[in-house]
Amino acid sequence: MQVLSANIQVWDHDGGSGQGAYVELNDGDFLAPFQAFWVQYTTEITAASNTEVTFNRSNLAGNSGAEFFKQTNNTRFSFNLSVHDEQFFDPFYIEFSDEGTVEFDRYDASKLFSLNPDAIDLYGILGSNILLKNSLPERPEEIIEIPLAFDAPNRNELTFRWDGLEEIPQYWDVTLIDRTLGRELDLRREEEYTFAYQQQAQNKSFGEEETLYKATPTENGDIRFVLRINPGQVDNSGNQNTPSSNQLNPNYPNPFNPTTTISYSLTQDTQVKISVWNIVGQKVATLVDGVVEAGTHTELWNASDMPSGIYIAQMEVGGNVYIRKMTLIK
């Protein structure tokens, strides 16, 4: 038996400010007779698989209660980012619910690319999956970082905008990282982010060389933007709490080029020193040297002036030393 995604997508000619886009079937929406729609298998199909799926036409409505529709995921809160030019835009959605997970699951909606060759296509990357929507747990227990990529041919300038952050718990940090420029934007304090961009026109023939669903995304080393969600540590009453132990978390991305984010957690306000060393034992950077308050923190290391190779992130706190291996590939 095959498992279906909880999302049904249909083509909307007016989506994306007129550029056209695939959109989710929402509560109360119906599929018209003979209307094309797209549903994804979430399990691998093999030659021995039974690939026939039967839909009851009385259930092809967004609020019908059929298990593969959107409302089976009881969303608690959500927000979105979108990439704009002067005419078009395309959104990426992030939602939080009891059913959501940090791994790819049936509540995540895969990205279908617009039929318009001039369209903007924004998507998140989760492993080998390209997403229109990422469904995450309501109470994440770790920092979540989502690489963002987009197709936007023949543009010189683009703008990120975001909406819905008022629904997100106020003690959460939501940050957009521009790895190329080494910038981190607090999305609660900024309204938009404009950046220079240029991509050559592509031939969207959708034949053998181009498909609506791209099975292999751009490698993470080429990703310029990352969305980071830091929920902190939360107890059952909903109050922010301190971590239970000092930790130097794995850097992300890894391998990286040229920037990577180093996350660490502290149980109390204390003196901290975080440095980076090359493989022959030479210190190449000091990121933190001073008293840091309790909680989870991040530092961005820009290694643009460093050669490819293995580096060691080292955290010294409370008489203990914590290390993480990092790989720079140029």
Disulfide bonds with the S-S distance in Angstrom:
none
